[in-house]
Amino acid sequence: MRNSSLQQTVPGPRSLHHTLFYQVLETDGEDRLGLTGEPDGEADGDSKADTPEIPTSVDNTPQCLNKALEGLSSRWRNWWIRGILSFTMISGFFLIIYLGPVMLIIVVMTVQIKCFQEIITIGYRVYHSYDLPWFRTLSWYFLICVNYFFYGETVADYFGVLVQKEEPLQFLVRYHRFISFTLYLAGFCMFVLSLVKKHYRLQFYMFAWTHVTLLIVVTQSHLVIQNLFEGMIWFIVPISIVICNDIMAYLFGFFFGRTPLIKLSPKKTWEGFIGGFLSTVVFGFIFAYLLAQYQYFVCPVEYDSETNRFAVECQPSELFVMQEYRLPAALQNVLRWKTVKMYPFQIHSVALSTFASLIGPFGGFFASGFKRAFKIKDFANTIPGHGGIMDRFDCQYLMATFVHVYIASFIRGPNPSKVLQQVLVLQPEQQLSIFNTLRSHLQDKGILPPPRPEAQ
C-alpha cells in the first residue's frame, strides 16, 4: 500500500530519494544525527552522514595475558584483565604523586590532550569521507588557543613574583586576554574561509563538535589543576574516591548484581550502585584521615621564587587540625562514646564521596549515551579491558568541577599569598597607594599606633 502511494506522489528521482530517506527514519525510530525538517538544496551531500563509518574495536590485550587466561570464560577473562590493568594504573598513579606537583600537572595535560584526541578522532572517522578542509588542523589549533588562555590565567594568578622579574612575561600577562581573543579570532576566520558548498551543515556540526569537546575536556582539566594548587589532598582524594567507586561498583555488580540500573548501561546494577556508594564513603573517610596528617598533602602548592620550585610547606589550616566532636545522643547509645576526634576535612570527604557515588556515575552514563549514539564500544583501545583514556576519565571531569565549586563555596577564604603576588605586579605608585590605605585602616582599628604629630 505504501509503495503504490509513493508512485502516485513522487514525480521524479530527487523527490524519490528524499521520500525514501524519511521512510527509513520512520522505520528506524530516530534520526541518528538529530536532523529534522526538509533538507535544503545546498546541503544535499550531508545526507550521507546518516550512515557514518564507525571505527571497529581492536583487542590490544598483551599476548602474554591472553595466553595466561585462555582457559577462562570471557566473563572471568575480562575480570582478570581489568583487575591487573587497574592495579597497574593505581600503582603508577601513586608513583606520580611521589614525584610531586610538577609531574601531576604534566600528567593532567597529557591526559587532557589524549582525551581530546580520542573524541576528535571519532568525529573524523565518522565523517572523514567528505574530506573536510582544515577540520583536524583547526581542532588542534583551538585546543592550543584554549590551553593558552587557561594556563596563562594560572601563571598570572600563582606566579606573580616570577612574572614581576621577567619583562616579556609582564607584557604577556598584561595583554593576556587580548592575545587569547586574537588567537581564537584567527581560528574563527580560518573556519569561515574553509566553508565548502554542499557541506556547510556538516562543517558547522564539526565546529560545534570541537567546541563541546573543548568545554568538556580542557575546561574541566584546568579545574583539576586549580584544585591541585589548593593542596594535593584536594587533587588526590577526589580522584581516588572516583576510582574506588568505579572498582567497588564493578565488584558488587559482578558478584551480586541482579537488578538493572539504567538502560544506557545495561551492565550497571542497583547492587553495584549501592555497594559502590557505601564502600566509597568508608574509603574516603579513612583515606582523608591518612592524608590529613602530612603537610605534603594539605599545604597549598606555591611557587618559591628563591628556590625556583614548588613548595608545599605551611602551617596547616583548621581543616587539617584534629578536633573533638560531640556525637548525637542516638549514636552515643549505640557506640558508647560521647565524643570523637577527627579532622574537619574528613567531614568534607563524606560530601565528596557522596557526590562521587551518586552523581559522578552520571558522567559515565553520559559517555555511554555518546558511544551508543555512534555505535561504538569504547572511545579508543588505549588500555586493554578498559577502552580509551576518556573511558576512564568520564567521571573524573565531572568530579573536578564539583570539587572546584565546593572549594569556592565552602572552603576557600582570602589568600594572603595570592593577594601579595597581585600587589607586587602593580606599579610603584599603586603599591604606595595601597600601603597608605592599609596603614590608615589599621590605625583606625587601633592595630597600629596613630601617626605622630609633625614637629613644628
C-alpha positions as CSV (number, residue, x, y, z in Angstrom):
1,M,0.0,0.0,0.0
2,R,2.8,2.4,0.8
3,N,4.6,1.6,-2.4
4,S,1.5,2.4,-4.6
5,S,1.1,5.7,-2.7
6,L,4.7,6.5,-3.3
7,Q,4.4,6.0,-7.0
8,Q,1.4,8.4,-7.2
9,T,3.1,11.2,-5.2
10,V,6.7,11.1,-6.3
11,P,7.2,12.9,-9.7
12,G,11.0,12.5,-10.0
13,P,14.2,10.8,-8.7
14,R,15.1,13.7,-6.4
15,S,11.8,13.5,-4.5
16,L,12.0,9.7,-4.5
17,H,15.4,10.0,-2.8
18,H,14.0,12.3,-0.1
19,T,10.8,10.3,0.5
20,L,12.8,7.0,0.9
21,F,15.2,8.8,3.2
22,Y,12.4,9.9,5.6
23,Q,10.7,6.5,5.4
24,V,14.0,4.9,6.6
25,L,14.0,7.4,9.5
26,E,10.4,6.4,10.4
27,T,11.3,2.7,10.3
28,D,14.5,3.2,12.4
29,G,12.6,5.2,15.0
30,E,15.1,8.1,15.2
31,D,17.3,10.4,13.2
32,R,20.9,9.4,14.1
33,L,22.2,12.9,13.7
34,G,19.1,14.6,15.2
35,L,18.1,16.2,11.8
36,T,14.5,17.2,11.4
37,G,12.7,19.1,8.6
38,E,13.3,19.2,4.9
39,P,17.0,19.4,3.9
40,D,17.9,22.5,2.0
41,G,19.3,22.4,-1.5
42,E,22.8,23.4,-0.6
43,A,23.2,20.5,1.9
44,D,22.3,17.5,-0.2
45,G,25.7,16.0,0.4
46,D,25.1,16.0,4.2
47,S,22.6,13.2,4.0
48,K,25.5,10.6,3.7
49,A,26.3,11.5,7.3
50,D,23.3,9.4,8.4
51,T,25.2,6.2,7.7
52,P,28.6,7.1,9.3
53,E,31.6,4.9,9.2
54,I,32.3,3.7,12.7
55,P,35.8,2.6,13.8
56,T,35.9,-1.1,14.7
57,S,37.1,-2.2,18.1
58,V,40.5,-3.9,18.2
59,D,41.7,-6.2,21.0
60,N,45.1,-4.9,22.1
61,T,45.4,-7.1,25.2
62,P,49.1,-8.3,25.5
63,Q,49.7,-11.7,24.2
64,C,51.1,-12.9,27.5
65,L,47.8,-12.1,29.2
66,N,45.8,-13.7,26.5
67,K,47.9,-16.9,26.8
68,A,47.7,-17.0,30.6
69,L,43.9,-16.5,30.6
70,E,43.0,-18.5,27.6
71,G,41.3,-21.3,29.6
72,L,38.8,-18.9,31.3
73,S,35.4,-17.9,30.2
74,S,35.1,-14.5,28.6
75,R,33.4,-13.1,31.8
76,W,36.3,-14.1,34.1
77,R,38.9,-13.4,31.5
78,N,37.6,-9.8,31.3
79,W,37.5,-9.6,35.1
80,W,41.2,-10.6,35.4
81,I,42.3,-8.3,32.6
82,R,40.5,-5.3,34.2
83,G,41.9,-6.2,37.6
84,I,45.5,-6.5,36.5
85,L,45.4,-3.3,34.5
86,S,43.6,-1.4,37.3
87,F,46.3,-2.4,39.8
88,T,49.0,-1.3,37.4
89,M,47.4,2.1,36.8
90,I,46.8,2.7,40.5
91,S,50.5,1.8,41.2
92,G,51.5,4.3,38.5
93,F,49.2,6.9,40.0
94,F,50.9,6.7,43.4
95,L,54.3,6.8,41.8
96,I,53.4,10.1,40.0
97,I,52.1,11.5,43.3
98,Y,55.5,10.7,44.8
99,L,57.3,12.7,42.0
100,G,55.5,15.9,43.0
101,P,53.1,18.6,41.8
102,V,55.0,19.3,38.5
103,M,54.7,15.7,37.4
104,L,51.0,15.7,38.3
105,I,50.4,18.9,36.2
106,I,52.2,17.2,33.2
107,V,50.1,14.1,33.6
108,V,46.9,16.1,33.7
109,M,47.9,17.9,30.5
110,T,48.8,14.7,28.8
111,V,45.5,13.1,29.8
112,Q,43.7,16.1,28.5
113,I,45.4,16.0,25.1
114,K,44.7,12.3,24.8
115,C,41.0,12.6,25.7
116,F,40.7,15.4,23.2
117,Q,42.4,13.3,20.5
118,E,40.1,10.4,21.2
119,I,36.9,12.4,20.8
120,I,38.1,14.3,17.8
121,T,39.2,11.1,16.1
122,I,35.7,9.7,16.5
123,G,34.4,12.7,14.7
124,Y,37.0,12.5,12.0
125,R,36.4,8.8,11.4
126,V,32.7,9.2,11.2
127,Y,32.8,12.0,8.7
128,H,36.2,11.7,7.0
129,S,34.8,10.6,3.7
130,Y,33.8,14.2,3.0
131,D,37.5,15.2,3.2
132,L,36.6,18.4,5.0
133,P,39.3,21.0,4.7
134,W,41.2,22.1,7.8
135,F,39.0,20.1,10.2
136,R,41.8,18.4,12.1
137,T,44.1,21.4,11.9
138,L,41.6,23.8,13.2
139,S,40.5,21.4,16.0
140,W,44.1,21.2,17.3
141,Y,44.6,25.0,16.8
142,F,41.5,25.7,19.0
143,L,42.9,23.3,21.6
144,I,46.2,25.3,21.7
145,C,44.2,28.6,22.0
146,V,42.1,27.4,24.9
147,N,45.1,26.0,26.7
148,Y,47.0,29.2,26.2
149,F,44.1,31.2,27.7
150,F,43.6,28.9,30.8
151,Y,47.3,28.3,31.6
152,G,48.1,32.0,31.1
153,E,45.5,32.8,33.7
154,T,47.1,30.3,36.0
155,V,50.6,31.9,35.5
156,A,49.1,35.3,36.3
157,D,47.4,34.0,39.5
158,Y,50.1,31.8,41.0
159,F,53.4,33.0,39.6
160,G,53.1,36.8,40.2
161,V,56.6,37.1,41.7
162,L,58.2,35.3,38.7
163,V,56.2,37.5,36.3
164,Q,57.5,40.6,38.0
165,K,61.1,39.6,37.4
166,E,60.7,38.9,33.7
167,E,59.8,41.8,31.3
168,P,58.4,39.6,28.5
169,L,56.1,37.8,30.9
170,Q,54.8,41.1,32.2
171,F,53.7,42.1,28.7
172,L,52.1,38.6,28.1
173,V,50.2,38.8,31.4
174,R,49.1,42.3,31.0
175,Y,47.6,41.7,27.5
176,H,46.9,38.0,28.0
177,R,43.1,38.1,27.3
178,F,43.5,40.3,24.3
179,I,46.2,38.0,22.8
180,S,44.0,34.9,23.6
181,F,41.0,36.5,21.9
182,T,43.1,37.4,18.9
183,L,44.4,33.9,18.5
184,Y,40.8,32.5,18.7
185,L,39.6,35.1,16.3
186,A,42.2,34.0,13.7
187,G,40.9,30.4,14.0
188,F,37.3,31.5,13.7
189,C,38.2,33.4,10.4
190,M,40.1,30.3,9.1
191,F,37.0,28.2,9.7
192,V,34.7,30.7,7.8
193,L,37.2,30.7,4.9
194,S,37.2,26.9,4.9
195,L,33.5,26.5,4.3
196,V,32.6,24.5,1.2
197,K,29.4,24.4,-0.7
198,K,27.2,21.4,-0.1
199,H,29.0,20.7,3.2
200,Y,28.0,23.8,5.2
201,R,25.8,22.0,7.7
202,L,28.3,19.2,8.3
203,Q,31.1,21.7,8.8
204,F,29.1,23.5,11.4
205,Y,28.5,20.2,13.1
206,M,32.2,19.6,13.3
207,F,32.8,23.2,14.6
208,A,30.3,22.5,17.4
209,W,31.8,19.1,18.0
210,T,35.2,20.7,18.6
211,H,33.9,23.3,20.9
212,V,31.8,21.0,23.0
213,T,34.9,18.7,23.3
214,L,37.0,21.7,24.5
215,L,34.3,22.6,27.1
216,I,34.2,19.0,28.4
217,V,37.9,18.2,28.4
218,V,40.0,21.3,28.5
219,T,37.9,23.5,30.8
220,Q,37.5,20.7,33.4
221,S,41.1,19.6,33.3
222,H,42.0,23.2,34.0
223,L,39.8,22.9,37.2
224,V,41.8,19.8,38.2
225,I,45.0,21.8,38.2
226,Q,43.2,24.7,40.1
227,N,42.2,22.1,42.8
228,L,45.8,20.9,42.9
229,F,47.1,24.3,43.8
230,E,44.7,24.4,46.8
231,G,46.6,21.4,48.2
232,M,47.4,18.0,46.8
233,I,44.8,16.4,49.1
234,W,42.1,18.2,47.0
235,F,43.5,16.5,44.0
236,I,44.3,13.0,45.3
237,V,41.2,12.4,47.4
238,P,38.6,13.2,44.7
239,I,40.4,11.2,42.1
240,S,40.9,8.2,44.5
241,I,37.3,8.1,45.6
242,V,36.1,8.0,41.9
243,I,38.5,5.2,41.3
244,C,37.3,3.4,44.4
245,N,33.6,3.9,43.4
246,D,34.3,2.5,39.9
247,I,36.1,-0.5,41.3
248,M,33.7,-1.4,44.1
249,A,30.6,-0.8,41.9
250,Y,32.1,-3.2,39.4
251,L,32.9,-5.8,42.0
252,F,29.5,-5.6,43.7
253,G,27.8,-5.7,40.4
254,F,29.9,-8.6,39.2
255,F,29.3,-10.8,42.2
256,F,25.8,-9.7,43.4
257,G,24.3,-7.7,40.5
258,R,20.8,-8.7,39.6
259,T,18.7,-5.6,39.1
260,P,19.5,-3.3,36.1
261,L,20.1,0.3,37.0
262,I,19.8,2.3,33.7
263,K,19.2,1.3,30.1
264,L,22.2,3.4,28.8
265,S,24.5,1.0,30.7
266,P,22.8,-2.5,30.8
267,K,25.6,-4.0,32.8
268,K,25.2,-1.4,35.7
269,T,23.1,-2.7,38.5
270,W,21.5,-1.3,41.7
271,E,23.5,-3.8,43.8
272,G,26.7,-2.3,42.3
273,F,25.5,1.2,42.7
274,I,24.6,0.9,46.4
275,G,27.6,-1.2,47.2
276,G,29.9,1.3,45.5
277,F,28.3,4.2,47.4
278,L,28.8,2.6,50.9
279,S,32.3,1.4,50.1
280,T,33.3,4.8,48.7
281,V,32.1,6.8,51.7
282,V,34.0,4.5,54.1
283,F,37.1,4.6,51.9
284,G,37.0,8.4,51.5
285,F,36.6,8.9,55.3
286,I,39.6,6.7,56.1
287,F,41.8,7.9,53.2
288,A,41.2,11.5,54.2
289,Y,42.3,10.7,57.8
290,L,45.6,9.3,56.5
291,L,46.5,12.1,54.1
292,A,45.4,15.0,56.5
293,Q,48.3,14.1,58.8
294,Y,51.0,15.3,56.3
295,Q,51.9,18.8,55.2
296,Y,53.0,17.5,51.8
297,F,49.3,16.8,51.0
298,V,47.5,19.5,52.9
299,C,49.5,22.6,52.2
300,P,48.7,24.8,49.1
301,V,51.1,24.3,46.2
302,E,53.0,27.6,45.8
303,Y,55.9,28.6,43.7
304,D,59.0,29.6,45.6
305,S,60.9,32.2,43.5
306,E,64.1,31.8,45.6
307,T,64.5,28.1,45.0
308,N,62.7,28.1,41.6
309,R,60.5,25.2,42.6
310,F,57.1,24.4,44.1
311,A,56.8,24.5,47.9
312,V,54.3,22.5,49.9
313,E,55.3,23.7,53.4
314,C,52.9,25.7,55.7
315,Q,51.1,25.8,59.0
316,P,48.1,23.5,58.3
317,S,44.7,25.3,58.3
318,E,41.9,24.4,60.8
319,L,40.6,21.8,58.3
320,F,43.6,19.6,59.0
321,V,43.9,20.1,62.7
322,M,42.4,17.3,64.9
323,Q,39.1,18.5,66.5
324,E,36.8,16.9,69.1
325,Y,33.2,16.5,68.1
326,R,30.2,15.5,70.4
327,L,28.2,12.7,68.9
328,P,24.4,12.8,68.6
329,A,22.5,11.1,71.5
330,A,21.4,8.2,69.3
331,L,24.9,7.4,68.3
332,Q,26.1,7.7,71.9
333,N,23.8,5.0,73.0
334,V,24.9,2.7,70.2
335,L,28.7,3.3,70.2
336,R,29.0,4.1,73.9
337,W,31.1,7.1,73.0
338,K,30.2,10.7,73.8
339,T,32.8,12.4,71.7
340,V,35.1,11.5,68.8
341,K,38.2,13.1,67.4
342,M,38.7,13.6,63.7
343,Y,39.9,16.1,61.1
344,P,37.3,18.5,59.8
345,F,38.4,17.5,56.3
346,Q,37.0,14.1,57.0
347,I,33.5,15.6,57.2
348,H,34.1,17.2,53.8
349,S,35.3,13.9,52.4
350,V,31.8,12.4,53.1
351,A,30.3,15.1,50.9
352,L,32.9,14.4,48.2
353,S,32.3,10.7,48.4
354,T,28.6,11.1,48.2
355,F,28.8,13.2,45.1
356,A,31.3,10.7,43.5
357,S,29.0,7.8,44.2
358,L,25.6,9.2,43.5
359,I,26.2,12.0,40.8
360,G,29.6,11.1,39.5
361,P,28.4,7.9,37.6
362,F,26.1,10.2,35.5
363,G,29.3,11.3,33.8
364,G,29.8,7.7,32.8
365,F,26.1,7.4,31.7
366,F,26.6,10.5,29.6
367,A,29.7,8.9,27.9
368,S,27.7,5.7,27.4
369,G,24.9,7.6,25.6
370,F,27.5,9.3,23.4
371,K,29.1,6.0,22.5
372,R,25.7,4.4,21.8
373,A,24.8,7.3,19.5
374,F,27.7,6.3,17.3
375,K,27.5,2.6,17.9
376,I,31.0,2.2,19.4
377,K,32.0,0.2,22.4
378,D,34.9,2.5,23.7
379,F,36.4,5.8,22.8
380,A,39.6,4.1,21.9
381,N,41.7,0.9,22.6
382,T,44.4,2.5,24.6
383,I,44.0,0.4,27.8
384,P,43.2,-3.3,27.4
385,G,40.0,-4.2,29.1
386,H,39.2,-0.6,29.8
387,G,39.0,1.1,26.4
388,G,40.4,4.6,25.9
389,I,41.7,7.2,28.4
390,M,38.3,9.0,28.1
391,D,36.5,5.9,29.2
392,R,38.4,6.1,32.5
393,F,38.1,9.8,33.0
394,D,34.5,10.5,32.1
395,C,33.5,10.7,35.8
396,Q,36.7,12.4,36.8
397,Y,36.0,15.6,34.9
398,L,32.5,15.9,36.5
399,M,34.1,15.4,39.9
400,A,36.8,18.0,39.2
401,T,34.1,20.6,38.5
402,F,32.2,19.8,41.7
403,V,35.4,19.9,43.8
404,H,36.3,23.3,42.4
405,V,32.8,24.7,43.1
406,Y,32.8,23.1,46.6
407,I,36.1,24.7,47.5
408,A,35.0,28.1,46.2
409,S,31.6,27.9,48.1
410,F,32.6,26.3,51.4
411,I,36.3,26.2,51.9
412,R,38.4,29.0,50.3
413,G,38.8,32.2,52.1
414,P,41.1,35.2,51.3
415,N,44.5,34.0,50.2
416,P,47.2,36.5,51.6
417,S,49.9,35.0,49.4
418,K,47.8,35.4,46.2
419,V,46.9,39.0,47.1
420,L,50.5,39.8,47.8
421,Q,51.5,38.4,44.4
422,Q,48.9,40.6,42.7
423,V,50.1,43.7,44.6
424,L,53.8,43.1,43.6
425,V,52.8,43.2,39.9
426,L,51.4,46.7,40.3
427,Q,53.2,49.9,39.5
428,P,55.2,51.5,42.5
429,E,52.6,54.4,42.7
430,Q,49.8,51.9,43.0
431,Q,51.6,49.9,45.6
432,L,52.3,53.0,47.7
433,S,48.6,54.0,47.5
434,I,47.6,50.5,48.7
435,F,50.2,50.8,51.5
436,N,48.9,54.1,52.7
437,T,45.3,53.0,52.6
438,L,46.1,49.8,54.5
439,R,48.1,51.7,57.1
440,S,45.3,54.2,57.7
441,H,42.8,51.3,58.0
442,L,44.9,49.5,60.6
443,Q,45.5,52.8,62.6
444,D,41.7,53.4,62.7
445,K,41.2,49.9,64.1
446,G,43.9,50.5,66.8
447,I,46.2,47.8,65.5
448,L,48.9,50.3,64.6
449,P,49.7,53.3,66.7
450,P,48.3,56.6,65.4
451,P,50.6,58.8,63.4
452,R,52.9,61.1,65.4
453,P,52.3,64.8,65.1
454,E,54.9,66.5,62.9
455,A,57.4,68.7,64.6
456,Q,56.8,72.4,64.3
